[in-house]
Amino acid sequence: MAPFSSVSLATVRGGKMTRTWPFSASGSGSLSPREREIVIQVARGRLSKQIAHEIGIAEATVKVHRSRAMQKMQAGSLPELGRMADKLKLVPGTPQRS
């Protein structure tokens, strides 16, 4: 069984679909609790240094967790990771952008 169910979310630019994400909206697939926490902070626009200070770990450790989350979510960049987190409603209390 694959670690992710196939949810197709698309980034739309100028009315054209540019990317689909095979990722689970329920439970964030196989992200660890720490990876999920860091993805949420990245989606809120926090820097690695800020995240590290807030949760009490080294900045390098934040980057490792972020990198693993990006691989699991197949995100090519930090902005894309943030958009994916937003589309998957991983960030509590943020309005859904259209």
Secondary structure, DSSP 8 states (H G I E B T S, - for coil): --SS---EEEEEETTEEEEEEE--SSTTTT--HHHHHHHHHHHTT--HHHHHHHHTS-HHHHHHHHHHHHHHHT-SSHHHHHHHHHHTT-STT-----
